[in-house]
Amino acid sequence: MSNDGQSHSVAVDRATAEHYQWGDGCDGWHLVKNQQLSVIEETMPPGTAEVRHYHERAQQFFYVLSGEVVMEAEQHEKSIKEGTGIWIGPGVCHQIRNVASSPARFLVISQPPSHGDRFNDG
């Protein structure tokens, strides 16, 4: 569901949000999608990974709701567990992977939105 900047509040959840699929069985839901801010809930099955990439303008914050992921940023790996997050600045090459044996669910908050601002590394 898009939030077009109007002055009213709109309740949103995965049932009402715009859904998309990516990678190998991964899912995403646009909880907030406007010109200033993007908030996406994503799920990753075990053994899946995003393509290593960077954003020229967007900064991102990944917050794990359940499970555990590994974030590789500028060739340094960090394990991000449930209830923790990591900030990725503009221009930082990064890749999120689910190396655990259970699915991972997390929020991706981007400002400005990262769509159209993604460049694969290599």
N, C-alpha and C positions, 0 to 999 in steps of 0.2 A: 504494500500500500504506500502510495506517495504522500508525503507531507509537503504541501505546496507553499508553506510559509504563512498560511492564514492564521488568524488569531485564535482559532478554536483548537481544542485537543481532540485527538482521535485515538481510541484504544486499538491496539494492533497486537496480533499474535501470529503464530505460524499458519493457522487456519485462514486468516484474512490477508496475510502478506503475499506479495509477489514472490513466487517460487522459481528457482532455476536449478539445474544440475550442472556439475562440473567434474572434471577429472574422472576417476574410476569409481563411480558410485557415491560421489560426494554431493551434498545438497546445500542450498542456501536459500534464505528468506530475507527479502528487503524489508526490514522493520521501519527504517526511515530512509527516504531516498529523495533528496532535493539538491539544489545547486550548492548548498553550503556544507551539508553533512550527509554521511552515509552510515547507517548502522545495519549490519547484516548478522544474522545467526546462521552458522554453518555447522554441518556434521561431516565427519570423516570416518569411514570404516577403518578397521585395523589394516596396516600395511599400505595406506595411501599417502600420496604426497602431492603438493602443488608444484608447478614449474617454478624454478628459481627465477626471480624477477626483481624489478625496482620500480618506483614511481618518482617522477621528476618533481611534482608539486605536493602530492598527498603525504601527510603523516598518518600513521595507523597505530591503533592500539588493539591488541588481541587479548581477550580475557576468556579463560577457560571456565566453562560452566560445569562440565563433567568430563572425566577421563584425563588424559595426559598427552601432550604433544611435544615435539622437539622443534624449536625454531632455530634455523641456521641464519645468522645475520653477519655479513662480512666475514665469512669463514669461521665464525665462532658459534658453537652450539649451546643452547640453553634448554633444559627440560622445564616445561611450563605445566604445572599441575593444577588440578581443580582449585578454584578460588584465587588464582594468581594470573597476572598478565604481563605483557611486554610491549613497550613502545618501540616503533620502528619509524625513524625519521625519513624525510624525503631523500632520495638518492641512495638509500641503503639497500643493497642486494639482499634478498631474503627468500627463504623457503620454509614452509611449515610442513611437518610430516607427522603422521600417527604411527609410531613404532610400537605402540602398546598392543595388547591382545584384545582390547575392547574399544568400542567406538568413542570418538571424542566429539564434544559439542562446545562451541565457543562463539563469542561475539567478535566481529571485526568492525571497528569504528574508524572511519576515514574522514579526514578534513583537510582540504576539500575532498569530495568523492574521488575515488581512485579509478573509476571507469573512464576509459579514454586516456588514462595517464599511466598505463602499464607497459613496461618494456622488458621482454624476456632477456635474460643474461646469457649471451652466447648465441 
